[in-house]
């Protein structure tokens, strides 16, 4: 078993100044009322061109992002690599609606693959299909009762072409790539797209990974069927298993529109499905490659145990742990210290354009039971260890 309580290892890379900033950030995002006000006021402030960008960049942006450009992330990449943790460069710009914007995003994602090519410090690339397409188009293509117009079909063909271009470049560059999961009302379309990319590019090894949000009660069956299909058709199944990021939005929409709530009945059910999916993938490791994307210590311990039980080496490239930059350093760095394969998502992009991502991180820390308290407790303990003080 791995101890996730060693704060010396967890925060070795942070200066005392960094610790203080992290403590302040988690104190702030732990206040749900403040997060809700921020969600309303920050977009207004940007529209009014108020001078808030510098403040954001020095606080929440610095905690959760690597920089505004790929090259800005070099310092974070090197710090992580010095501590045996890889980087997943995540271009976190959202909300583009025009074809030119989608092509720019495609080119930026390809640039992250170029950065990762042959670079041991960057084991994966990642992208969201909603960065390459109008959300409304994906929703229309997901609706079995809707009939897309010829123009919409042509537009969707361009989306598929962008996705294929990225996956082909990842394949040629030998850089595995995650395709992130999104809301349930567009996910079926994404699943079909990703599955076709797996069948095309995962013949010899796993290059393309789909992402499965286990807060949905149907995902475990989808994972199992995906593995069966991959085995049957002769390709590798890549799965990034996460708990998920859209739960409140999902429940609200299901209630408003009167369809079956796709969310698990409770957290325990989500935990069971998450752990079962990890176990099932390890048991089928000859066909699978796994990324265990979690801030949950129990699930991380489970995968450590499963690797030992199945005789799988700690450094097997088919098995990775992953967490977000600025969160759960006790898991990331302690796993890496003990020789496991670990990577951090390192988001980047212009401050204004990554605000939707940053506000989701604030929401996550507010809504996930105990997340903020755990982070604050660990930081406080490290502060005491370093300085012998009782508190900040």
N, C-alpha and C positions, 0 to 999 in steps of 0.2 A: 504494500500500500504506500502511496505517496502522501506525505504531509503537505497540506496546503497552508499551514500556519507559519511557515518560515518567512517572516517579513524581510529579513536581511537579504535573502535571495530574491524575493518578489520585487523589492524596491531598490536593489543595488544600483540600477541605472539612473535613479532619480536623485537630484540634488535636494538639499533641505528646502530651497526655494520652490522647487517643483512639488515637493510634498505639501508645502503650505498651500500652493495654488490648487492642487488636487483636493485637499481637504475643504477648502472654501467652495470649490465647484460642487462637490457632492453635498455639502451643507445646503447650498442654494437649490439644487435640483431635487433635493429631498422635500422641498416645500411645494406641494401640489398647487396651491393657490398662486404662487409666484410663477410656476411653469405655465399655468393657464394664462396669466396676464402677459407673460412674455410671448406666448404664441399669438396673442392678439396684437400686441404693441410693436413687436419687432418689424413685421411686414409694413405696418403703417409708418414707422420711423424711416424705413428705407425709401418708401414712396415719397415721404416729405423731405428726403435727402438730409436727414439729421445726422450729425457726425458721430455715429455709434459704431462704425466698422472697426475702428482701432480698438475700442473697448472689447468688442466681441472677439477680435483676433487674438487679443492678449489673454483671454480667459477661456471660455468654453471651446473656441476654435483650437487653441493651443493644446487643450486637454485631449480632444477627441480627433484631431486632424493632423496630417503630416505636413501640410503646406498648401499653397495655392496652385502650384505647378508640380509636375513630376520631379523636376530637379530640386524643388524646395524640400522634397521628402527624403533627400539623400542622408541627412543627419539622422532622421528616425530609422531609416533602413539600416544604417551602419550600427547604431546603438542596439537595435534588436539583434542584428547578426552577431555582434560581439557577445551577446548573451544567448546564442544558439537558437534564436527565434527568427523565423522567416517573416517576410512582408508580403502582403497581398494588396497591391495598389488598387484602390477603389475610387474611380472617378465619380464623385457623388453629386454631380450637377443634375438637377431634375427640372421638369416643367417645360422643356422645349416642345414646340408644336409644329415647326416648319421643317420641310425636307432638308434644307441647308443645315439646320441645327442638328438633325439626326445624322447627317453625313459627317459633320464635325465631331459629334460624339463617337461615331464609329472609328474615325481616324485617331481620336484620343485613346480609345480602348486598344487599338492596334499599337499605339505608341507605348502603352504599358507592357504589351507583350514583347515589343522590341527591347524594352528596358530589362525584362525578365529573362530574355534569351541568353542561355549560358551563364546566368547569374545565380549562384547558389543562395544568395541572400533573398531571392524573390522566387519562391517555388510555384506560385500560382498567379493567374490573372482572374479578373471577374468583371461581369457587367450585368446590367438589368435591361431586359428587352424594352421596358418603357422609356429607356433613354434613346431608343432607336425607332420609336413609333408613337403615334397618337394613342392615348389611352382609350379614347372612344372607339377607335378602329379595332383594337384588340377585344374590347367588350362586344362589339358587333360580331366579330368572327367567332367569339366564344358562345354566342346565343344560337342554339340549334334551331330556334323558331324564326330567326331573322334571315332575310335574304340579302346578302351584300350586293351592291350595285356593281356593274362592270368597273367603274372607276375605283371603288373600294377594293375589289379583287386585285386590280393592278397595283394599288397602293400597298396592299398587304404583300404582294409579290416582292416589292422593293424591301419591305421589312425582312422577309425571309432571306433575301439576297444579302442584306447587311449582316444578319446573324451568321449565315454560311461563310461569308468572307472573313469574319472574325474567327470563326471556328477553324476554318482552313488555314489561316495564318498561324493560329495557335498550334495546330497539328504540324505544320511545316517547321515551326520554331521549337517544337517539342516542349511547349509550355502548357501544362494542364490549365483548364479554365472553368470557373464556376459560373453558372447562369442562375442568378438569384430568383427566388420565388416571390410572387406578388399576390394581389388580392384574389380570392377564390373565383370572382366573376370574370377573370381573364386567364386563370391558371390552366384550364384545360387546353386552351390554345397554345400556351407556352409549353406545356408538357408534350404535346404532339410535336412541336417544333424541336424541342431539345432531344426527344427520343430519336427523331430522324437524324439529328447531328451525331448522337452517340453511335447509331448504326453505321454511319458513314465514316466517322473518324476514330472510333474506339476498337478497331479490329485487332490491333496488336497490343495496345496498352490503353489505359484510361486517360483520355485527353479532355473530353467534355463531361462535366458533372451537372446533374440537375440538383435542385434544392427542394427539400421536403419539410414543410412546416407542420410539426407534429401537434400543434394545438388544434389542428383539424382532425376530426374523428375518422376520416376516410383515408388518411395518408399511409397508414401502416399497410393496408391492403394494396395500395398503389405501389409502394416500395417492393413488396413481395412479388407482385405480378411483373413489375419491371425487371426484377432479377431473373424470374422464370423466362421472360421473353428474351432477355439478353443471352441467357444460356442457350435457349432454343435456336436463336438466329446467329449465334457465333460472334458476339461482340462483348465488350466489357461495360459493366454498369457502374457509373460514377454517381455517388450519392453524398450530398452534403446534408446532414441531418441537423435541423435546428428546431427550436420550440416555436418561434414565429414572432412577427412584428406588427400585425394588423388586427389583433383580436377585438378591440373595442369597436373599430370601424366595421368589422365583419358582423358583429352582433347587432349593431344599430341598423345596418342595411337589411339584414334578415328580418328584423322586427318590422321595419317600415314597409318592406315589400311582401311580407307574409310567406316566406319560404323557409324550409328547414334550416335552422341554425347550424352552420358547418363546424362550430367550435365544440371542443370536448366539454362534457358536463362539468368537470372540475379539474384542478391542477393535477391531482393524483392520476387521473386517467391520461392526461397529457404525458406525465412522467413515465407511466407504464409503457405507453406506445413508443416514446422516444427510446427508452432503454431496450425495448423489444426489437425495434428497428436496428439499433446498433448490434445487438446480439445476432440477429438474423444475417446481417451483412458480414460479420466476422465468420460466422459458420459457412458462408458462401464466398470466402475471400478469394477463391480461385477465379471467380467471375466478377468480383467487386473491387472498388476502391472507395474508401470511406474518409469523409471529413466530418469529425464530430464537433460541430459548431455550438459550443455551449459555455455558459457561465455557471453551470451547475456542478458543484464538487462531486456529488454522488454519481452522476453520469460519467464524469471524467474518471473517477475511481473504478467504475464498472468496466470501462474500456481498457484500463490498465490491467485489470484482473483477467479480462477475456483474452487479451494478447498473450498473457502468461499461460493461461489454460490451453490455448491453441498453438503454443509454440511459435508465435509470430514475433519476429525481432522488433525491438523498440524503434529501430531506424528503417523499418520497412516503408518504402515510399507509397505503398497503397493505403497507409493509415496515418491520418493527420488529426491533430487537435487544433481548434482555431477559436480565437476570441477577438473582440474589438479593441483597437488602440484606446488606451485610457481606462479600461475596465478589466477587472479580474486578473490583475497582474500576478496575484498569488497562485492562480492556476497555471497561467502561461509559463512563467519563469521557473516555477518549481518543477513542472513537467519537463521543460527543456533542460534544466539542471541535471535531471535524472536520465537524460538521453532519449526522450520521446520527441517525435516530430511535431513541432508546434509552429503556427503562423498567426500573425496578427493582421486583421483588416486595417489598412491605413488609408482612410478617406482623404481626398484632396480635391481642391477646386477653389474658385474665387469665393471669398467669404459670403457675399450676398447669395450666391447660387447654391451653396451647400447648407443654407439655413434650414430647409426642410429636413435634411438629414440630422442636423444638430438638435432640432426641436423634437425629433423622434427619439433621440438618445435621452434627452431630458425627460420625455414622457415615459420611456422604458424604465429609467431609474426611479421614477415616481411610482409607477404602477406595479413593478415586479416586487413582490413581497420580500422585504429584507435586503434587497440589493444595495440600496444606499447605506443602510446600517452596517452591512458587512464591509463595504468599502471604507467607511469612516473608521470603523473599529480597527481594521488592518493598518490604515495610515497612522492612526493614533498610537498603536503599539510600536510601529517602526520609529515614530518620533521619540517615544519614550526610550526605546532601545538606544537611539543615537545620542540623545541629549540628557536623559535622566530626568526630564520634566514630566509633570503629571498630566499636562494638557497643553494644547496650543495657546 
